[in-house]
């Protein structure tokens, strides 16, 4: 979670930021689609009761408070 905050604060031209924001296109194999990492993060944030995590992750002190104290 702490790493997520760091990546969210990165410039949009950085490779990690582009990969995080990437939405795959094209055909998928049959069956249940695989989860992307960001979908797992969103589930974790929902479980922890964190709303507006994208906005909070931009503010380093707020994000540290959330990730280090467990809310």
C-alpha positions, 0 to 999 in steps of 0.5 A, a space after each residue: 500500500 505504501 508503494 502504491 502511494 509512491 507510484 500514484 505521485 509519480 509523473 505520468 510519463 514514468 513507466 510504472 505510472 503508465 503500467 498502473 493506468 494501463 487498460 488492456 484491450 483486445 480479446 481475452 481467453 474464455 472464462 473468468 477474467 484475471 484480476 489486475 493488480 489495481 483491482 485487488 488494491 481497490 478491494 483492499 481499500 474497500 475492505 479497510 473502509 478507505 474512500 477516495 484513496 486516489 486523492 489521498 495517495 497524492 498527499 504523502 502525510 495522509 497516505 503514510 498515516 493510513 498505511 502505517 497505522 492501518 487506518 
